[in-house]
Amino acid sequence: MIKSLEYVSSIKPYVPGKPLSELERELGITGSIKLASNENPLGPSPKAVKAIKGFMKGAQELGRYPDGGGYYLRSALAEKLSSKKAPVAIDNLVLGNGSNELLDIVARTFIGPGDEAVMAAPSFVVYSMAVRSVGGIAVEIPLIEYRHDLLKMAEAVTPRTKVVFIANPNNPTGTMNGKDEFKKFMKLIPDNVLVVLDEAYYEYVCDKDYPDTLKYFCGGRDILILRTFSKIYGLAGLRIGYGITKKEIVSEMNKIREPFNTNTIAQVAALNALADKKHVKNSIEANEEGKTYLYREFDSMGLKYVPTQTNFIYMPLNMDSAKICDALLKKGVIIRPAGPKEIRVTIGLPEENRRFIEAFKSVSAGF
């Protein structure tokens, strides 16, 4: 059998959450709830759903390739994101099959064998996977108080460093880094190092200290801001995200990007979801209500948790996380282990949150 590249064979595959239907078949249960993948419990924007249904009436268009550049979606994004202080043009935008694909494109465009990329740990596992898949070296800097240690990350930059990855807010801890510390960090980073800011959850952030990263991009720095339609917009199943950066960086990434990487239905849905401010507002309000309820329940049980700026909560427990998750699974509640003794739970609908609390109380009594 042919052998894979040495640096590929050493990669541990990402294990995505299974669909509810598959888990229910395996366990012989029904009515399970999934609080494992940080999806929007309200689902997609009604405007996006309506647009998809309208498009499907003329389904013959599915026989044609999609708009390879996503002109209309990029135009709408440019209009939405632009301000006098931070103008964004269509040429500053690149679309991806989810922001995950853009992480892969970054690695294949800017990182070669032996090159380094700096990132936090724990953080989104795809950063290290993307870097190692091209023979790069993932330099992981431990979190400090569950947040990125930006000073240590800046100190880890060497002449071999090509990229620094920052998840703000961070996944899996739900924490964020503020304006002043990010400003200090950027002053320490050489101009020839690309800073990739993964802002998948930025719409959920309520802290006013959250940095406006668009001003750094407009200030001429090599910075790539990644955002997604998978989270607050509820389009995870359609796989579409976008990046904001210099047009020169977009041009280089487009040399690697697949010609038709975002499908037509995803583009139609994203375009209409982008215009649905009411759905975004409702999603934020539902998330805040769920967060308040879960905090109150955790406090009453004496459980430790990390206050979140996202739609999920990270919980350091003095328990075996794999066993806790397995016990909850048997009760039809799916969450995700986030370490040997840590779990991550998505904030769901009120009834889902209540079921999780009831199930957790039941299973944790045995640990």
N, C-alpha and C positions, 0 to 999 in steps of 0.2 A: 504494500500500500504506500502511496506517495506520502511523504512527511510534510507537515506544515512548517512554516518558518519557526525557528527556535523561539523568537520573542512572541509569536502568536500562540504556540503550544502551551506556554506558561500562563496564559490569561485564564482566569476563572470566569466562566460565562455569567452574565447577568441573568438572574432568575426572576422573570416577571410574575406578578400575581396571576393566578389562574382565573378564568371566567367563572362566574357564579354557577352557571349550568354544569360545568365540568366538575366542580367541587361537590355539588349536590348529588351528581350521579355517583361519584366515588364514595361518598359518605352515606348515601341513601337517606338524605334529608331534604326538606323543602323550606322555603321561606327564609333563607339565609340572608345576611346583610354583609356588604363589603365595605370596610373602613380601612383599606390597606393601600390604596393607590393615589390618594389625594385628589380624587375626582370631585367635581362640583355636584353635590347631592340634588341640586335643583335641575340638573341636566342642561341641555343646550338652550340657547336663546330661542324663544318662540319665533322671533323674526328669522333666525337661521333655519329653523324647521320649516317654516312657511316657504322660504326661498328654495329649499331643497325640493319640497313637494312641487312647487311651480316649475322648477327646472326639469323634474322627472316627467312632466307632461310632454316635454319635447325631448324625450330620452334618446332620440336619434343622435343627439350631440355626443352621447357617450361613445359613439363609434369614432369620434375624432380625438386626436391628441389634445391635452390641455394646453392652455397658454403657458409656454415654457418659462416665461419671465414673471407671470402673475401681475401683468400691468395694472389692472384695475384695483387689485388688492394693495399693491405697493403704493399706488397713487392715493388711495384712501388712508393708508397708514401715514404717508408723508404729510398729508393734510392734517390728520389728527395729532401727530407728534410735534409738528412745527410750532415754533414761537419766534418772536422777534429776537430773543436772546439766543435761541438754539434752533435755527432753521434746519429742517430735514428735507432733502430732495429724494425723488424716486430712486436716483442712482446711489443713494446711501443705504438702500434696503436690499436684503437678500432673503428669499423664502427657503424654508426647509421642511422636510417630511417630519414635522416636529422639530423642536430646537435640538433634540438629540442628534439628528442628522447633521446639523450645523457644527456641533462639537466634533463629529467625525471629519467633516470637511476641513475644519481648522487644523486638526492634527495632520491630515494628508497634505494640506497646503503649506504649512509652516514648520513642521517638525520632521526631522529625519533621524536615522539611526545615531544614537549617542547624544542627541540633543536633549535638553532638560525642559521640563515644565513644572512649575511650582503650584501646589494646591494644598488645601486644608484636609485634615483627616480627624474625624469622619466628615465626609461631604458626599456629593453626588458621585457614585461609583463610576459613572461613564467617563469622567475626566481621565482617570488613570487607565481605563480600558482603551480609550481612544489613543492616548499617548503611547502606550505599550504596543498597540497594534501596528504602529509604524516604526517600532524599534527605539522609541524615545524612552527617556528615564523620568518616571514620576517621582518628584521630590515632594514628600508629604510632610506638612507641618502640623503638629497637634493643635487642636482647638484650645483656647483658654477660656474657662468658664462658659463652655459650649458655643463660643463665638470664634470667628476667624482671628488669629493672632497676626494682624496685618504687618506689624513691625518685624516679627520673625520671618514672615513670608518675604518681605522686601529684602531682609538680610540674606535670605537663601538664594537670591538671584546671583548668578555667576555669568561669565562671558558665554557659557554654553546654554543659558536660558533663552528660550524663544517665546514662551507663553506663560502667563500667570492666570490661573482659573480661580474665580471668586464666585461663590453662590451667595447672593444677598437678596432675600433672606436665605439662610443655609438650610439645606436638606441633608440630614434628617432632624436637625435640632430646632429649626424654626426661628433661630435668632438672626439679628441683623447687626451690621456695622454702620455707625453714624457718619455724619458729614465731616466733622473735624478729623477723625481718624482716617477716613478715606482720602481726604485732602492731603494729609501728611504722607500717607502711603504712596499716592501718585507722584509726589515730589521726589520720592526715593527710587522710583522705577525708571530705568534708562529708556530713552525714546525709541530704541530699536527692539523693545520687548512688547509684545502684544498682550494687553490686559483684556481677558474675556470675562465679562460680568454676566452671570446667569441670573436673570431676574424673573424666573418663571412664576414667582408668587408675589410680584411687586404690587399687584392690584389689591391684595389683601392687607398690605401694611397700613397701620393707623398711626404709627409713630412719626411725628413731624420732623424728627431728626434724620429721616431716611434721605440719603444723598440723591440729588438730581444729577444723574450720571451723563445726561445728554450734553451738559455744558462742557464736559471734558472732551467728548467726541467733537463738539463744535470748536473746541479750543485747539484742535489739530493733533491731539494725542492719538497714538495707535491703540484704540480701544474698540472692542466689539461688544455691544449690548445685545444679549439674547433674551427674547420673550416668546411666549407661547399662547396658543388658543386652546390648549389642553386643560387648563386649570379653571380660572374663573369664567371663561367663555364656554366651558362644557363641551368642547369638541375633541376630546381625547381620542375617540374612535376614528377620527378623520385624519389625524396626524398632520398638523400644520403649525409652524412657528416661523419666527422671523428674526433677522439680525440687523442692527443699525451700526454703521461704521463708515469710514472713509470710502469714497468711490473707488480708490485705488485698491483697497483691501477687498471690496466687493468684486472687483474685476479679477483679482487673483483667485478668489474662492470660486468664481463662476467657471474657471478653467477645470475645476475638479467636480463641481456640482453636476449631478445627472440632469440632462436636458429637460425632462418632464417629471421632476421630483415631487411636485405637489399636484394632486389630481383636481379635476374640474369641480367636483362636488365640494371638496374641501375649500377651494378658493371661493366658491359661491357662498358657502356657509360662513366662512370667516369674514367675508365682506359685509354680510348682513349682521352678524354677531357684533362686529365692531361698532355698528350704529345703534345698538340696543343698550342705551345707558340705563334704562330701567332694570333690565335683567342683571346688569353688573351691580347696581345699587341693592337690589333684592338679595343678591348672592352675598354681598358684604354684610348686610344686616343679619341674614340667617346665620352666617359664620360667627358673627360676634355674639349672637344669642346662644348658639351652641357652645361656644368657647366659655361663656360665663357659666352656663349650666355645668359643664364638665369640670371647670376649676372648682366650683362649689362642692361637687361630689368628691373630687379628689381630696380637697381640704378636709372634708368630713371623715374620709377614710384614712387620713394621715399619709397620703401617698405623695411622693415627690414628683414634680413635673417641671418642665422648663417653660416659662411664659413665652407664647408664640406670636409671631407676626405673620403667620400663614394660616392655612386651613387644616393643619394637623398639629398634634401635640406629641412631643418627645418626652418619654418617661423613663428615668433611670430607676430601676427597681432592684431590690435585693432578692431577686428571684431568677430562675432560669427562664430566659425569654422564649426560647424555643418550646419549652414545655407549656408555658402560659399560652402561647399562640395556638399550640396544638389542642389544648383543653378548650379554649374559646372556639376553635374551629368546629369541634364536636358539638358545640351548642349553636352552631350556625352563625357565628360572629367571626369575621375575617379581619385581622389586623396584621401588622408586619413587625417582625423582630428587627431591631436596629442596633444590635450588638449582643454580646453574651448575656447581659442583664438589663438590656434596654429595649423598649418597644416604641413604636410610632403608631398613633391612631389618628385616622382622618376624622375631622369634625363632620358629622352627618346631619340628617334630618332629626327633629326632636325625638321621634319614636326610635330611630336608630341609636341615638345617643343613650336613651334610657335602656334599650336592650343591651348595649355594651356594658353599661354600669351594672345592671343586674347580673349579667353573665360573669363579669369580672369579679364581683363580690362572691359569687358562687364558687368559681374555680380557684380564686386566690386563697380561700380558706384552707385549701389542701396543701399549700406551699409553706 
